[in-house]
């Protein structure tokens, strides 16, 4: 094809359309009108000889061709940005939306402070907190551009991902103050009551259950919930027990905290973004604020 006829802005719009799979959201993200964004989509369909976005049941979905374009398109646009090296824009003038993938812990501990800091330093940056659905899903979202920053557990070095250690976390047992298991609390009493499990993907099994199985024991899962924020009230009103990251208890209030009756590995929390975004001023600013806030959290 004749490259002189290619409008680079069209590829920028296509990138947003493939991220959002929604014309109106892509238009808002780019500060364009919906008709202009729809017209750009039609031009992209002609350019790539493919529908790119198709109507599904209640939503738009990417065609296989569109899926195959996502990573090469992001890589190309990143290379162009690095080549052009746009003039420095003051943080206070940046208008950008950043998507952060993290569980409600640690979001419960830092999101208010993050928003206050952004109002002072970069009021044009908007934050979308996306649910955490596991480390592999978080990495995949960073790679395909459906999230910008991930606060998650990442294992080992990754050439494509910039990853920073934030904190080491351990688990504790939480239950209501007058729970009948507290007097003489031990492994048997712990396992004799139903447990609450937090799972962003709805799994009723965890690494703890695998450890218990190796010891020839099981626990009864009484309830699976998608967020840590739901747990405290459920504990206060029942005989259920939960094993939670220790720092969650700093925002849960009136609950008793006991050590886990068996050795259980904690986890290391990281903050990460795609290496190709290293010159994104808004992203690195938000990442820096998050890193500072999370590292200052005390047990």
Secondary structure by P-SEA (a helix, b strand, c coil): cccccccaaaaaaaaaaaacccaaaaaaaacccaaaaaaaaaaaaaaacccccccccccccccaaaaaaaaaaaaaaaaaaaaacccccccccccbbbbbbcccccccccaaaaaaaaaaccccbbbbbbbbccaaaaaaaaaacccccccccccccccccccccccccbbbbbbcccccccccccccccccbbbbbbbcccccccaaaaaaaaacbbbbbccccccccccaaaaacccccccccccccccccbbbbbccccbbbbbbbbcccccccccaaaaaaaaaaaaaaaaaccc
